[in-house]
Amino acid sequence: MDTDQAFLEYVVKALVDNQDAVVVTRTVDEMGVLLTLTVSPDDMGKIIGRDGNIAKALRTLLRVVGMKHNARVNMKINEPAGGKRFGEDRPLDDVISDLGV
């Protein structure tokens, strides 16, 4: 396991509740290194954080790890199957009617 992949796995497992569901895959191409992170759907909020701050911090730290090894490292977070983005599950008309507008 490479340094960047081991680092990401270590940090993410410290943040989540379901450590067994953490999977980090590493691919290398002409653009650099891409680490793809998969976690339990229940732990997605802990990895992304409020306004994406935790995900941004993880990406920044991975860039630093990559700089030490002369590599460009990026991270992608896989959305779990059946996951919903905020507001997608209700039509706009229902939301407006709930607000009483």
Backbone as JSON Lines, residues from 0, in Angstrom:
{"i":0,"aa":"M","n":[0.85,-1.18,0.0],"ca":[0.0,0.0,0.0],"c":[0.9,1.24,0.0]}
{"i":1,"aa":"D","n":[0.56,2.18,-0.85],"ca":[1.35,3.4,-0.96],"c":[1.07,4.34,0.21]}
{"i":2,"aa":"T","n":[1.99,5.29,0.4],"ca":[1.91,6.21,1.54],"c":[0.63,7.02,1.53]}
{"i":3,"aa":"D","n":[0.27,7.58,0.37],"ca":[-0.93,8.42,0.31],"c":[-2.2,7.62,0.59]}
{"i":4,"aa":"Q","n":[-2.27,6.42,0.07],"ca":[-3.43,5.57,0.29],"c":[-3.52,5.15,1.76]}
{"i":5,"aa":"A","n":[-2.41,4.79,2.35],"ca":[-2.39,4.39,3.76],"c":[-2.77,5.58,4.66]}
{"i":6,"aa":"F","n":[-2.28,6.76,4.32],"ca":[-2.6,7.96,5.09],"c":[-4.09,8.24,5.07]}
{"i":7,"aa":"L","n":[-4.7,8.24,3.88],"ca":[-6.13,8.52,3.77],"c":[-6.95,7.49,4.52]}
{"i":8,"aa":"E","n":[-6.59,6.23,4.38],"ca":[-7.33,5.17,5.06],"c":[-7.24,5.33,6.58]}
{"i":9,"aa":"Y","n":[-6.07,5.67,7.08],"ca":[-5.87,5.86,8.52],"c":[-6.73,7.01,9.06]}
{"i":10,"aa":"V","n":[-6.71,8.14,8.36],"ca":[-7.45,9.31,8.82],"c":[-8.96,9.07,8.75]}
{"i":11,"aa":"V","n":[-9.42,8.49,7.66],"ca":[-10.86,8.26,7.49],"c":[-11.38,7.26,8.52]}
{"i":12,"aa":"K","n":[-10.62,6.21,8.78],"ca":[-11.05,5.22,9.77],"c":[-11.14,5.83,11.16]}
{"i":13,"aa":"A","n":[-10.35,6.86,11.43],"ca":[-10.43,7.54,12.72],"c":[-11.68,8.42,12.81]}
{"i":14,"aa":"L","n":[-12.24,8.83,11.67],"ca":[-13.4,9.72,11.66],"c":[-14.75,9.0,11.67]}
{"i":15,"aa":"V","n":[-14.81,7.82,11.09],"ca":[-16.1,7.15,10.87],"c":[-16.43,6.17,11.99]}
{"i":16,"aa":"D","n":[-17.7,5.76,12.04],"ca":[-18.14,4.75,13.0],"c":[-17.94,3.34,12.45]}
{"i":17,"aa":"N","n":[-18.26,3.13,11.18],"ca":[-18.16,1.82,10.55],"c":[-16.84,1.72,9.79]}
{"i":18,"aa":"Q","n":[-15.78,1.31,10.48],"ca":[-14.45,1.27,9.89],"c":[-14.3,0.16,8.84]}
{"i":19,"aa":"D","n":[-15.1,-0.89,8.95],"ca":[-15.01,-1.99,8.0],"c":[-15.49,-1.61,6.61]}
{"i":20,"aa":"A","n":[-16.31,-0.57,6.51],"ca":[-16.86,-0.15,5.21],"c":[-15.94,0.79,4.45]}
{"i":21,"aa":"V","n":[-14.83,1.2,5.05],"ca":[-13.91,2.13,4.4],"c":[-13.08,1.39,3.36]}
{"i":22,"aa":"V","n":[-13.17,1.86,2.11],"ca":[-12.39,1.29,1.02],"c":[-11.74,2.43,0.26]}
{"i":23,"aa":"V","n":[-10.42,2.35,0.09],"ca":[-9.68,3.36,-0.66],"c":[-9.01,2.65,-1.83]}
{"i":24,"aa":"T","n":[-9.35,3.07,-3.05],"ca":[-8.7,2.51,-4.23],"c":[-7.82,3.59,-4.85]}
{"i":25,"aa":"R","n":[-6.7,3.16,-5.41],"ca":[-5.7,4.09,-5.96],"c":[-5.49,3.8,-7.43]}
{"i":26,"aa":"T","n":[-5.61,4.84,-8.24],"ca":[-5.31,4.71,-9.66],"c":[-4.32,5.81,-10.05]}
{"i":27,"aa":"V","n":[-3.44,5.46,-10.95],"ca":[-2.42,6.4,-11.42],"c":[-2.56,6.56,-12.92]}
{"i":28,"aa":"D","n":[-2.58,7.81,-13.4],"ca":[-2.6,8.08,-14.82],"c":[-1.72,9.29,-15.1]}
{"i":29,"aa":"E","n":[-1.82,9.84,-16.31],"ca":[-0.97,10.97,-16.68],"c":[-1.29,12.24,-15.89]}
{"i":30,"aa":"M","n":[-2.48,12.32,-15.29],"ca":[-2.87,13.48,-14.5],"c":[-2.35,13.4,-13.06]}
{"i":31,"aa":"G","n":[-1.97,12.22,-12.61],"ca":[-1.48,12.04,-11.26],"c":[-2.16,10.86,-10.59]}
{"i":32,"aa":"V","n":[-2.28,10.94,-9.28],"ca":[-2.85,9.86,-8.48],"c":[-4.28,10.24,-8.1]}
{"i":33,"aa":"L","n":[-5.19,9.3,-8.27],"ca":[-6.58,9.51,-7.85],"c":[-6.92,8.47,-6.8]}
{"i":34,"aa":"L","n":[-7.27,8.95,-5.61],"ca":[-7.72,8.07,-4.54],"c":[-9.24,8.16,-4.47]}
{"i":35,"aa":"T","n":[-9.9,7.02,-4.62],"ca":[-11.35,6.97,-4.58],"c":[-11.76,6.39,-3.24]}
{"i":36,"aa":"L","n":[-12.56,7.16,-2.5],"ca":[-12.95,6.79,-1.14],"c":[-14.4,6.34,-1.13]}
{"i":37,"aa":"T","n":[-14.64,5.18,-0.52],"ca":[-15.99,4.67,-0.35],"c":[-16.19,4.4,1.14]}
{"i":38,"aa":"V","n":[-17.27,4.95,1.7],"ca":[-17.6,4.73,3.11],"c":[-19.06,4.34,3.22]}
{"i":39,"aa":"S","n":[-19.46,3.97,4.41],"ca":[-20.85,3.62,4.68],"c":[-21.74,4.86,4.46]}
{"i":40,"aa":"P","n":[-22.96,4.67,3.97],"ca":[-23.86,5.83,3.79],"c":[-24.11,6.61,5.07]}
{"i":41,"aa":"D","n":[-24.08,5.93,6.21],"ca":[-24.29,6.61,7.49],"c":[-23.13,7.52,7.86]}
{"i":42,"aa":"D","n":[-21.96,7.26,7.31],"ca":[-20.75,8.03,7.65],"c":[-20.42,9.12,6.64]}
{"i":43,"aa":"M","n":[-21.24,9.29,5.61],"ca":[-20.94,10.28,4.57],"c":[-20.84,11.69,5.15]}
{"i":44,"aa":"G","n":[-21.72,12.03,6.06],"ca":[-21.71,13.37,6.66],"c":[-20.45,13.64,7.44]}
{"i":45,"aa":"K","n":[-19.91,12.61,8.06],"ca":[-18.68,12.78,8.83],"c":[-17.48,13.0,7.93]}
{"i":46,"aa":"I","n":[-17.51,12.46,6.74],"ca":[-16.4,12.62,5.8],"c":[-16.49,13.94,5.05]}
{"i":47,"aa":"I","n":[-17.7,14.33,4.69],"ca":[-17.86,15.57,3.94],"c":[-17.8,16.77,4.87]}
{"i":48,"aa":"G","n":[-18.49,16.71,6.0],"ca":[-18.47,17.8,6.96],"c":[-19.38,18.95,6.56]}
{"i":49,"aa":"R","n":[-19.52,19.9,7.45],"ca":[-20.37,21.06,7.18],"c":[-19.74,21.9,6.08]}
{"i":50,"aa":"D","n":[-20.52,22.19,5.06],"ca":[-20.07,22.95,3.88],"c":[-18.88,22.3,3.2]}
{"i":51,"aa":"G","n":[-18.66,21.0,3.42],"ca":[-17.56,20.3,2.77],"c":[-16.2,20.58,3.35]}
{"i":52,"aa":"N","n":[-16.15,21.11,4.56],"ca":[-14.87,21.51,5.14],"c":[-13.94,20.35,5.44]}
{"i":53,"aa":"I","n":[-14.48,19.22,5.89],"ca":[-13.62,18.07,6.18],"c":[-13.06,17.5,4.89]}
{"i":54,"aa":"A","n":[-13.89,17.4,3.85],"ca":[-13.41,16.9,2.56],"c":[-12.33,17.82,1.99]}
{"i":55,"aa":"K","n":[-12.51,19.13,2.12],"ca":[-11.5,20.08,1.65],"c":[-10.19,19.89,2.41]}
{"i":56,"aa":"A","n":[-10.29,19.71,3.72],"ca":[-9.09,19.52,4.53],"c":[-8.37,18.24,4.16]}
{"i":57,"aa":"L","n":[-9.12,17.17,3.93],"ca":[-8.51,15.91,3.5],"c":[-7.79,16.07,2.17]}
{"i":58,"aa":"R","n":[-8.41,16.78,1.24],"ca":[-7.76,17.01,-0.07],"c":[-6.49,17.82,0.08]}
{"i":59,"aa":"T","n":[-6.51,18.82,0.95],"ca":[-5.32,19.64,1.18],"c":[-4.2,18.8,1.76]}
{"i":60,"aa":"L","n":[-4.52,17.98,2.75],"ca":[-3.5,17.12,3.35],"c":[-2.95,16.12,2.34]}
{"i":61,"aa":"L","n":[-3.8,15.6,1.48],"ca":[-3.34,14.66,0.46],"c":[-2.41,15.34,-0.55]}
{"i":62,"aa":"R","n":[-2.68,16.6,-0.86],"ca":[-1.77,17.33,-1.75],"c":[-0.4,17.48,-1.12]}
{"i":63,"aa":"V","n":[-0.37,17.73,0.2],"ca":[0.91,17.86,0.91],"c":[1.66,16.53,0.9]}
{"i":64,"aa":"V","n":[0.94,15.43,1.16],"ca":[1.57,14.12,1.11],"c":[2.11,13.85,-0.29]}
{"i":65,"aa":"G","n":[1.35,14.23,-1.31],"ca":[1.79,14.04,-2.69],"c":[3.01,14.88,-3.03]}
{"i":66,"aa":"M","n":[3.07,16.1,-2.51],"ca":[4.22,16.97,-2.79],"c":[5.51,16.37,-2.24]}
{"i":67,"aa":"K","n":[5.42,15.69,-1.11],"ca":[6.61,15.07,-0.53],"c":[7.14,13.94,-1.41]}
{"i":68,"aa":"H","n":[6.25,13.38,-2.24],"ca":[6.64,12.27,-3.11],"c":[6.58,12.64,-4.59]}
{"i":69,"aa":"N","n":[6.59,13.95,-4.86],"ca":[6.57,14.47,-6.23],"c":[5.41,13.9,-7.05]}
{"i":70,"aa":"A","n":[4.23,13.89,-6.48],"ca":[3.04,13.38,-7.17],"c":[1.88,14.33,-6.92]}
{"i":71,"aa":"R","n":[0.99,14.35,-7.87],"ca":[-0.24,15.14,-7.72],"c":[-1.33,14.17,-7.27]}
{"i":72,"aa":"V","n":[-1.84,14.39,-6.05],"ca":[-2.82,13.47,-5.47],"c":[-4.17,14.17,-5.34]}
{"i":73,"aa":"N","n":[-5.21,13.53,-5.84],"ca":[-6.58,14.03,-5.73],"c":[-7.44,12.95,-5.09]}
{"i":74,"aa":"M","n":[-8.55,13.37,-4.49],"ca":[-9.46,12.44,-3.84],"c":[-10.87,12.61,-4.4]}
{"i":75,"aa":"K","n":[-11.51,11.48,-4.64],"ca":[-12.91,11.46,-5.06],"c":[-13.68,10.65,-4.03]}
{"i":76,"aa":"I","n":[-14.83,11.16,-3.62],"ca":[-15.68,10.45,-2.67],"c":[-16.84,9.84,-3.42]}
{"i":77,"aa":"N","n":[-16.96,8.52,-3.37],"ca":[-18.06,7.84,-4.04],"c":[-19.35,8.07,-3.28]}
{"i":78,"aa":"E","n":[-20.38,8.43,-4.02],"ca":[-21.7,8.57,-3.41],"c":[-22.29,7.17,-3.29]}
{"i":79,"aa":"P","n":[-22.85,6.82,-2.12],"ca":[-23.39,5.47,-1.94],"c":[-24.6,5.23,-2.84]}
{"i":80,"aa":"A","n":[-24.81,3.97,-3.18],"ca":[-25.95,3.61,-4.03],"c":[-27.24,3.99,-3.33]}
{"i":81,"aa":"G","n":[-28.12,4.65,-4.05],"ca":[-29.39,5.06,-3.47],"c":[-29.29,6.3,-2.61]}
{"i":82,"aa":"G","n":[-28.13,6.94,-2.62],"ca":[-27.96,8.15,-1.83],"c":[-28.75,9.3,-2.43]}
{"i":83,"aa":"K","n":[-29.16,10.21,-1.57],"ca":[-29.93,11.36,-2.02],"c":[-29.2,12.64,-1.68]}
{"i":84,"aa":"R","n":[-29.23,13.55,-2.57],"ca":[-28.69,14.87,-2.28],"c":[-29.79,15.67,-1.59]}
{"i":85,"aa":"F","n":[-29.4,16.65,-0.83],"ca":[-30.36,17.46,-0.07],"c":[-31.35,18.11,-1.01]}
{"i":86,"aa":"G","n":[-32.63,17.92,-0.75],"ca":[-33.67,18.57,-1.51],"c":[-34.13,17.82,-2.74]}
{"i":87,"aa":"E","n":[-33.47,16.74,-3.12],"ca":[-33.84,16.02,-4.33],"c":[-35.06,15.13,-4.13]}
{"i":88,"aa":"D","n":[-35.37,14.79,-2.89],"ca":[-36.41,13.81,-2.66],"c":[-37.82,14.39,-2.68]}
{"i":89,"aa":"R","n":[-37.94,15.72,-2.71],"ca":[-39.26,16.35,-2.72],"c":[-39.38,17.33,-3.88]}
{"i":90,"aa":"P","n":[-40.53,17.32,-4.54],"ca":[-40.75,18.32,-5.6],"c":[-40.81,19.72,-5.01]}
{"i":91,"aa":"L","n":[-40.46,20.69,-5.8],"ca":[-40.42,22.08,-5.36],"c":[-41.79,22.57,-4.9]}
{"i":92,"aa":"D","n":[-42.87,22.13,-5.54],"ca":[-44.21,22.55,-5.16],"c":[-44.54,22.12,-3.73]}
{"i":93,"aa":"D","n":[-44.1,20.92,-3.33],"ca":[-44.33,20.44,-1.96],"c":[-43.59,21.29,-0.95]}
{"i":94,"aa":"V","n":[-42.38,21.66,-1.28],"ca":[-41.58,22.47,-0.37],"c":[-42.22,23.85,-0.19]}
{"i":95,"aa":"I","n":[-42.67,24.44,-1.31],"ca":[-43.3,25.77,-1.24],"c":[-44.6,25.71,-0.45]}
{"i":96,"aa":"S","n":[-45.39,24.67,-0.65],"ca":[-46.65,24.55,0.09],"c":[-46.4,24.37,1.59]}
{"i":97,"aa":"D","n":[-45.33,23.68,1.96],"ca":[-44.99,23.52,3.38],"c":[-44.6,24.86,4.01]}
{"i":98,"aa":"L","n":[-44.02,25.73,3.22],"ca":[-43.62,27.04,3.74],"c":[-44.81,27.99,3.86]}
{"i":99,"aa":"G","n":[-45.91,27.65,3.23],"ca":[-47.11,28.47,3.29],"c":[-47.04,29.67,2.37]}
{"i":100,"aa":"V","n":[-46.27,29.57,1.33],"ca":[-46.11,30.69,0.39],"c":[-47.14,30.57,-0.72]}
